[in-house]
């Protein structure tokens, strides 16, 4: 008798021996702890447990350690891992980053030429940018089925940020290549409705699905403030802690946070706790030090096994996204905040992806970018009404379980991949009856 996981696939038309192989391609893979790698590991483990053959293809580096030299061939349970080499100039210089990207494209393209088999499902993420362009070419040569998993939309992100500066002609050429890879995919998976709306408007002939990202529920779960070791160690038990956890980079606004901190400097019960890294993190820290602000505390990224404790240190958490990036990025830290059962204060577009969800669920508040006075007013109000703050956190946890549950997202992914695999089976039937299908 087949195990239950295998029975489900058998009902879809597969035998155990013909389970579809899924090949994921991303620059950072297990055991890397960056957000995109963690989500990828969650999905890979779930698929492997449900009878899929899974192969991860990535670099030998870690996001936090460009000098890491992970083994070229590896295994994580039932999951095979193939890592490729490349240059290691790092993210500090634009030219070095471009060379690193190019070397990865070449190395991963060569690896896929040797690894991909006919009717494999190859899932291309978006690190490095335009990875789908390379994978689409190799997938076509090997008759594999391409699925694009879009965590952001490039080159539009770069154009909106202005860094790196991309001339208009080059941006259009890169967008054309990207759009071509979207059309060639069996399905393009966007992580937000605004992102899907944008892509449909630009490439209406491609196929799309929306599957939101999810929280790393194994690492983040609700904890009372009193059980946060970090909060104890920092001497913040009697304070109202406004936390920011994760990357604070070019896509995020830090000036609104700074202005609110200035406005609230006389309210000693309110403390800002900024945990993470990024260009905005360092700029905010520098401004706080130069102006003598003592209500801003800064810590580096916390280890994964302390993430639940770190998230519990805050009474609420901030999320920021510049309005020009709406539809291009969805901040993944949002889901971790919901998992921690804390309110979300979103700084950005009032009609943005997260703003719509927050307003509909009442799991937090939305503040316009650049309005530090409004942010200060919201924080002061919630500090005076801790019960309301706790209630919003509970609503956020409920939202996670009903609308952004990890199990639902993993099930949606499995369904999409089975559908793509079944299309491959149907194609083989057509080819047997009618000869090779014209491309």
C-alpha positions, -999 to +999 in steps of 0.1 A: +000+000+000+013+034-009+021+060+019-006+087+021+018+113+005+024+090-024-013+081-027-021+118-033+003+120-062-009+086-076-044+102-078-028+129-100-016+103-125+019+095-112+035+063-101+060+063-073+087+056-099+076+085-120+073+112-094+082+146-110+116+159-103+117+196-091+149+215-096+151+248-077+177+275-087+187+303-064+220+318-055+217+309-018+204+275-007+205+253+024+220+258+050+219+295+043+195+314+066+186+344+044+149+349+039+146+335+003+168+305+012+147+297+043+115+298+023+130+276-004+142+251+022+106+249+037+091+242+003+118+217-007+114+197+025+076+197+021+078+185-015+103+158-006+081+146+022+052+143-003+070+121-028+087+147-051+123+142-061+140+175-052+173+190-063+186+224-052+211+243-074+229+273-059+263+288-051+289+276-026+285+309-006+264+321+023+245+354+022+263+364+054+296+350+044+309+355+008+340+336+017+322+304+027+331+273+006+302+249+010+306+215-007+298+212-044+277+181-038+256+177-007+225+161+008+199+174+032+176+144+041+160+134+008+170+166-009+201+166-032+221+198-034+244+209-062+265+240-057+285+259-083+316+281-080+320+317-090+338+350-083+336+365-048+339+402-051+309+408-028+282+434-026+302+465-016+311+475-052+288+476-082+313+463-107+323+434-084+286+425-078+280+425-116+310+402-121+297+379-094+263+377-110+278+370-144+300+342-131+270+326-114+249+328-146+277+310-165+284+284-138+247+276-131+239+275-168+266+250-175+255+229-144+219+229-156+229+218-191+243+186-175+217+182-147+183+189-163+163+161-178+133+161-201+101+172-184+119+182-151+102+211-134+128+238-130+119+267-106+139+299-110+139+324-082+151+360-086+185+360-069+205+370-088+183+393-109+172+380-143+181+344-133+149+333-152+165+345-185+194+321-182+172+292-168+146+297-196+172+291-223+186+259-206+151+246-199+141+250-235+172+232-247+166+203-222+128+203-227+123+210-190+093+230-177+101+264-164+083+279-133+094+314-123+092+323-085+092+361-084+104+376-051+109+410-068+107+425-103+139+435-120+150+458-137+121+479-124+135+477-088+168+491-098+152+518-119+130+528-089+160+529-065+183+545-090+211+522-078+226+508-098+217+534-124+205+517-155+202+537-188+167+537-202+176+517-233+193+491-213+164+489-188+140+483-217+163+456-232+165+438-198+128+440-193+122+425-228+145+396-219+127+391-186+092+393-203+103+367-228+112+343-199+078+349-183+060+340-215+081+308-219+072+296-183+045+271-175+035+294-147+049+326-130+044+327-092+041+362-078+042+367-040+016+395-039-015+407-057+000+441-066+030+423-081+007+400-102-014+431-113+018+448-125+031+417-144-003+411-160-004+446-173+031+443-188+030+407-200-007+398-204-001+366-224+019+349-196+003+327-170+003+338-133-005+326-099-002+343-065+013+324-036+024+347-007+055+339+012+052+326+048+068+329+082+095+305+093+071+290+119+098+267+132+118+297+143+091+323+151+062+317+174+043+339+200+061+345+233+050+368+261+072+399+267+082+385+301+098+355+285+120+374+261+156+370+273+168+398+250+143+422+265+155+413+300+192+416+290+186+451+275+168+463+306+136+470+286+110+451+307+092+483+318+095+501+284+073+502+253+096+487+227+092+497+190+112+471+171+125+468+135+139+434+127+157+425+094+173+443+065+169+481+065+183+488+031+177+511+001+142+498-005+132+509+030+126+544+045+146+551+077+141+589+079+105+586+091+117+563+119+144+589+128+120+618+128+096+599+151+124+590+174+133+627+176+097+637+184+095+610+211+129+616+228+112+632+258+090+601+263+115+579+282+091+549+283+093+545+245+124+529+230+133+519+194+151+486+190+166+482+155+179+447+148+195+438+115+218+453+089+218+473+056+226+507+043+196+523+060+205+506+093+239+521+093+226+555+081+200+556+109+226+545+135+250+572+123+223+599+126+213+587+160+249+589+173+256+623+157+225+638+173+228+621+207+195+602+205+195+577+233+160+562+226+174+542+196+192+509+203+210+489+176+218+452+174+231+430+146+211+401+131+202+375+158+209+338+153+179+318+139+175+298+171+170+331+190+146+347+165+114+340+184+130+356+215+142+385+195+108+391+179+091+389+213+113+418+226+091+443+207+057+455+217+051+461+180+072+460+149+078+484+120+078+475+083+088+500+056+087+500+018+092+530-004+060+537-024+079+536-057+086+499-050+049+488-046+042+458-068+079+452-072+087+439-036+067+425-007+086+427+026+089+392+039+094+404+075+057+411+076+049+374+080+074+369+108+057+397+127+023+381+123+038+348+135+052+365+166+017+379+174+028+415+173+011+445+157+025+458+124+031+495+117+037+499+080+055+530+067+047+534+030+019+536+003-016+537+019-028+516-011+001+492-010+000+454-007+006+454+030-015+485+037-045+468+022-041+437+043-034+457+075-065+480+071-087+450+063-076+429+092-069+457+118-036+440+127-017+473+128-016+508+114-004+525+082+017+557+082+027+577+051+064+577+043+080+610+055+054+617+082+074+612+113+050+632+133+021+608+124+043+578+133+051+594+166+015+600+173+005+564+165+033+550+187+024+573+216-013+563+213-005+525+214+020+530+243-009+545+263-033+517+253-013+484+256-045+464+255-053+476+220-017+469+210-020+433+222-054+428+205-039+439+172-011+414+176-037+386+182-055+397+151-022+395+132-016+359+144-052+350+134-046+365+099-014+344+095-034+312+103-063+320+081-049+339+051-011+333+051-007+299+067+024+281+058+006+248+052-018+265+027+011+280+007+030+247+006-002+230-006-007+256-033+028+251-045+024+213-046-008+217-066+009+241-091+038+217-096+016+187-101-004+207-127+028+216-145+040+180-144+007+167-157+010+190-186+044+174-193+027+139-193+001+152-217+028+166-239+046+132-241+012+116-251+009+142-279+044+136-291+039+098-292+008+102-313+017+132-335+055+134-334+075+163-319+054+194-311+064+226-329+078+252-306 
